[in-house]
Structure formats: structure tokens, C-alpha cells
Amino acid sequence: MTPRTKRKLIVAIVLALIFSFVGCIIYLNNVYLPVRLKSELTRGLGQYLGCRVEIEKIKFNPVRGIIIENIVVSGEAEGKTETFFTVRQAYFNILYLPLITHRQIIIPVLHIDSPHLILRYGTDKKLNISRLIKPAGAGAGAEKRQPLNLMVYKINAFGGRCNFQDENLTPAFIKAAQEINIGVSLELPAKASFLTQAKIASGDGKFARVSLQGAYNLLSKRLDCTVTVIEAALKDFLPYLNSLPVRVEAGTLEDASLRLQADEKELKVKGSAEFKGLEVKKDALAIKGDAAISPEYAYSFAERSFSYQGTVRLSGCQAAGIPGYPDKVEGIAGEIAFTKDGLETKGITFETLGTPVALSGTLEGFANPRLQLKASSISLNLAKISDAFLAGKPVKLSGTAKADARIEGEAHKLPAGIQASLELSRVKAEVSGLAKPLEEITGPLELTAQSAAWKGLSFNYQGIAYASSGTVSNFQEPEIALALSSKDLNLTSALKIKDRIVKIGDFSGSYARSEFKAKGSVDLHGPRGTSAQISVDSKIRMSDLFPFIPAQTAQFLEKNKIDGTLKIKGTAGGNPSDYKNASLDLDVGSEDFTAQKLKLEGLSFELTQKNGLLDISHFAARAYSGGIFLAFTADLRPENPAYVLKFDAKGIDLARLIQDTDAKNKDIAGLLDLRFQLQGNTKSSASIKGIGGFSVKEGKLWQLNLFKGLGELLLLPQYRNIVFNQARGDLLIEEDHVWSDELEFTSKELRVKAHGKTGFNGSLDYTAYLEANKALIVESADIRKFTAAVFGELSSALSIKIGGTIQKPTYHVLPFPTDLIKQLKNFFLGK
């Protein structure tokens, strides 16, 4: 065969092949594919899927292979026909040799363009595509599905969409995924790899990105894949999140990556998820912040058991509305490891009530949890803690403290296992009932669930440094032992509290020059409020009480120089805040009682009070060689309590008494008797009324201010030694004055009679009459000459008006003018 013939033969063969190929394409596109294959494919897919399959067109392209256009899969769901799945175009090439030799269709790559899946979860609690995913032969009366003799090595789907609707929610939950791209590759002998990507639209116009990548071993039936979710807004899935025990209100799943491994025996999940702006609520509890979780989960299909563990990392979180807690918890940061049976953290920090706190510990066993927890703070803000927990209480704190706490034990028995140590630093405590706050409180305090102990605790009160130690045990029925000391004070006490009753077994000590001892009980919630029944046996120096009693009372006692050591023995009872209804039965004595520098010795009296009536009886005291007796009764029930006072002083030596006054250098003497009886009320001094009298025997009274001024007015120096050796007078007390109708002062030379009044403010208003001793005048020419000049005849008397005050009296002579008296003085002096 010639070369030319060969060329013609080759050309003929090529042309024949071309015509045959073209003919085949024409046949395929016009006969086989649109008629036979379409019919077979529609019937086969419909039989396999168990639903209706529609194909608009099938054609062949030399490059893209077989092209199937507009595939629609539909079926019956809840009594109506609806579309499940559509594909705009699917195309693929096949391997012809296996088709010819084994009648097997092998597709190297199946391209699916714009698939669209419509998922609906109906009110019958089933997916609309449940028939598609049901295993062959499942269910009674199900049609037998015939497997296709088909093998696809790779699937490439792109531009897909998925619409989901859940009709079990009101309103129905609808969500759409778009730009779905799926790649599936069969790697012989039995491995299928896949990659899926999609975008899910959010309500704010943003998109969450989801991807799924992994492989499935067909022989071992083992799945290994990684699921990634980026920027998924949790609010788009609230209808499903609301089934959680907490309500999710906001937040974004910023980045999640989970690896899933599954086979016929178990499922494992491991990965991480990061949440931003998370907001969850449980009743009033609200938690906000960022969190990241790294879980590890395993489930055994055979044993139907699961286990899990992982960590949760918190940052910038805050919690508010914690039941029973008055403040927010802010700046929560740290890591928590969790397992199926417990939690553990090596460090969580947060701030609350102005206090930074660090936590670490474990929780073991959720069924019967056991807790081990350590909490510490380098600076407790006691002012904010006090405002939060002690508002309305009699104690208010400020300052700082270092704290370490340990909680250990079964959770349901807490706080039985709580132990805490506080290191107080310059703390201030304002305590109701104390005139000034406790300041500079410094030292350690140990606490447990049932006890408290402190040793070497120091503080200042009103500029005085104190040290204290003590214990409190059994908070349900507290037993308190306390020791308190300062440069002046030593105190020990032992108290027991049960059923709201405080039993005082011992309360004793000393303060400055006072010694005290008491025991008894206090009912904190009696029928009429707090009530006490105390027995006392003490020696109290009155001036020692000044820092602890009301300022007004202390000022009164100090102003009047009332002091002394009182020996008090007896009982006291009632409500401490209701003194009017207190009950008292006390024996009081003193050997050194003073008032306005006047001293009483051997003082003793009985003080009783019952039903609002106060009675002081058997009052007796020695004073300046004499005696003082007193009886006092008061009715405390009215708004302005009324009282009656009986006073009787006998044989008071004025010479000794004057030594304890500012007039100690004056020549004053005599024995004084004084008695009076008063009645009145506490409203004002104008209510005081009474009667009384006094007398002085063997007296020297001329140097009293009253007589000294009289002598300077009337008498010459050589006559100023006149001594009034007797005095007497009656007293009437009313209208803020002490009245007297008859005052008489007697001496050998003169006798003075007077009547008038002395005001409670010390004012004087008296008229005095001076009479000379006639017998004495006869024996002395000088006196006779003087009295004749002053008084006139021997039977005459001189009248004097006395005014001014007790300290500075004034005099006005009647009927003679003052200048006449001066002339008489000049006459006797020879001027």
C-alpha cells in the first residue's frame, strides 16, 4: 500500500470516527439521553429515594460530559406535596470501559451547580426529608429500594443554598444558608474525604461562616472531621438557646473549632469555642463578658455512657443580681477546668465591693459535691462591705484588711468547713452607744464557721490605746470569752447566748481607780424588747465614768465637782433604753464623796426603783463633825418626773467646812443645823417648792461676805471684831427663790434681824434691822458714843436694804443717807 493510499485510509477512518462521534452526540442528545436515560434516571432515583424526581433536561457536552439540568426532588410531607431539593445543573463524565465491560457507571467527578435544599421540621416532630434519609426497608410498608450500580469518586457542589424552617416554634424559626460549597472525594480503597463551607445570614446583615472538613472510612465506618464556626450571632438562635437552664440574651460565637471522631463504638469531640459579648440571665442573675471553652467529650454507644472534660477561660466578665448579694462582681478573669465529676481552678480573680479577690480550688462530685476553695484579698474595702451588710446595724466599719479564706468540706454542709484569717490594718469602727469611734484597729482575726478568735488586737478609743484578745465559739449558741486592757483598764468577761438570752457568767475588771464585777442575764427579745437582770458588786470612781456617759451628764458632774468612789452592790433589771421602768435594788456607800469640794464620809444609802418609782432611803453620811440625812422619792412615769427631797444636816462644823471652800482664810466658825423639804419636777426650777430652816450655834459669822460688807459700811476698824455667835432662820422655797420671814444673827454687841429672799441665781433682796446691846453700851463710852451717833437713842434701830448677789452684796441704810454714816466715821477718826 502506497503512502498516499495509507493517508486516504487514515483520513477516511478519522472522518468515520468524527462522523460516528458526532452521530453519537446527536443520538445521545436527541434520543438516548432525553428519552431513555432521563426516564431510567428519574425512575431509578425516585425508587431509591422513595419520592418523586423530576429532570427537565439531559444533554451531552464533549467537554463537560453529561449535563442534567433542573433536577427537582419532591414528595408527600404532612399530607401535602412539597419540594425537598433542587439542582440547577449537574454534569459529569463517565468511564466508558467499566460501563462496557461491567455495566458499571463510574463518575470521576460529579459537579453540582446551585443545589438548593429545603428543610422543614413539622409539627409531627419529623423532617420533611425523613423519607430520603430513612434506611432502606425501614418502617412497615416501605418500598424496597434498589441500589444503583453507580460509583462516584468525587463530588463538587458549589453555589448551594439551604432553607430551614421549624414549625414547632411560635413564630416559626426560619434560617437560610448560602454560598454552600461541598467537596467529597473517594480515596480508594475505602476512604471518603470531604470539605463543606457555607455562610449563614444574620439579622444585622452580617454572615456566620461554617465549614466542615474531614474523612470517613467506609470499611471501619469511622468519621474524623473538623467543624469550624466563625462570627455566629447567638441571638439568631435564641429559640433553641432558650431551652438552656439560663437565658442567653446576647453574644457572638467568635471562633469555634471542634474535631469529631466517631465509629460504631464511640463518639469523641474535642476543640475550642470563643464567645464575645456574652450575656446570660437566670432569674435576677445576669452575667456578661467574654468566655472561651475547650471541651473534650466522649460517648460510648454500646454502654450508653458519656464522659467529658475541658476548660473555660473567662475575661472581662461581670455578674449582677446574685441572690442574697448586694453588689456586682466585676473583672472576672481566669480559667476553670471541668470534668464529669468536678471543677477545678488554679486562679480566678475579680473585684467586688471595692475589693480585689483571688480564688482557687476544686469541686468534686456533683451528686454529693465536696468543695475545697481558697480565697484571698490583699485589701478588703471594709467601708463598702459594711455599707452592704451592716446597714442599720449598730456597727459601721471603714478601713482595709488583708484576708485569706479556706473552705473545705461537703457543699451541702457549708459553711461548716470555712476558715478565714483577717489582718486588720488601721480599721475604724463606729459603734452605737459609744461616744467616739474605735480607731486604728490593727491585728489578726481568725474565723471559722463556728468560732472567732483574736489575739493582740489593738485599737484607740478617745486617744487611749487598748489591746484585746478573745474567742467566740458556737455561733448558733455563742460562748464569748474576752479580755481587754489599756493603761487604765483591765477587763475580762465570759458570756453565753442561747435562745436570744445572754448569760453573763463573769464581767469583771478595773478601770483607773474603779473596780467592777457583774453577772446575770439579758433577754434580747423579751415581750417588751431587750430586758436585763444583773447583779453587781463594784467600786466605781465617778470621774472614771465621764468618758462613757452622756456629755451633758458628765459636764454637770464635773462642773459641780461631784466625785468619789461608790461601793455598789445589788441588782438591776429592765430595758437599758427605758430607765423609767427599770428595777433597781442597790446598796451604795462611799468614804470619799465630794460635791463642790465638800466632803462626805461614811456615806451609805439604799436605792430602789420599781414600777417607775425611785426611792433613796436610809441616806446617812458624816460631814465636818456632823451628820447628813436624806430621803428622796421620784415618780419617773410622767413626761416631767416629779420628786420629793427631805434633807437634814446636824452639827456641821463651819470652821472645818470653810477649809474646803474658797473662803478658807476667813475666821468663820459655828455648828450648823440645816433642814428642808422640797418637791418639784424636772421641767424647770420654777416647779420647786419647799420649807425649811437653819440655825448656827457658837458661831463666828462676821467675815461672811454678807457681814463683812456691813461692817465696812457701818463700823470703825476697832469695832470690826464683833462676832455673831448664833444664827437662825426659817426658809420657804418657791418661785425660783428661797424666802425667809425671820432671819436672826446675834452677837454681844449687835443683833441683826432680816426678812427677804435669795434667788436661785444668787441674787439678794433683804431688809435688815440692826439693834445695839444696851447693857454693853453702858459699860463702854466709845461704843455708847458710837451707837448714840448711829442709832440715836439706845432704844433705836437701824434699817438696811441689802441687794446685789451673795458674792457681791450691796447695802442701803434707812432712814439715814450714806453720807451721814461717812461723817460719823470721820468724827470718830478725828478727821
Secondary structure, DSSP 8 states (H G I E B T S, - for coil): --HHHHHHHHHHHHHHHHHHHHHHHHHIIIIIIIIIIHHHHHHHHHHHHTSEEEEEEEEEETTTEEEEEEEEEEEEETTEEEEEEEEEEEEE---HHHHHHH--EEES-EEEEEEEEEEEE-TTS-BTTHHHHS-TT-STT-------SEEESEEEEEEEEEEEEETTSSS-EEEEEEEEEEEEEEETTTEEEEEEEEEEE-TTS-EEEEEEEEEEETTTTEEEEEEEEEEEEGGGGHHHHTTSSSEEEEEEEEEEEEEEEE-SSEEEEEEEEEEEEEEEEETTEEEEEEEEEEEEEEEETTTTEEEEEEEEEEEEEEEE--TT--S-EEEEEEEEEEETTEEEEEEEEEEETTEEEEEEEEEE-SSS-EEEEEEEEEEEEHHHHHHHHSTTSSEEEEEEEEEEEEEEEEGGGTTTTEEEEEEEEEEEEEETT-SS-EEEEEEEEEEESSEEEEEEEEEEETTEEEEEEEEEE-TTS-EEEEEEEESSEEEEEEEEEETTEEEEEEEEEEETTEEEEEEEEEEEEETTEEEEEEEEEEEEEGGGGGGGS-HHHHHHHHHTT-B-EEEEEEEEEE-TT-GGG-EEEEEEEESSEEETTEEEEEEEEEEEEETTEEEEEEEEEEETTEEEEEEEEEE-SSSS-EEEEEEEEEEEEHHHHGGGSTTTTS--EEEEEEEEEEEEESS-GGG-EEEEEEEEEEEE-TTSHHHHHHHHHH--GGGTT--EEEEEEEEEEETTEEEEEEEEEEESSEEEEEEEEEETTSBEEEEEEEEE-HHHHHH-HHHHHHHHHHHSSTT-EEEEEEEEBSSSEEEEEESS-HHHHHHHHHHHHT-
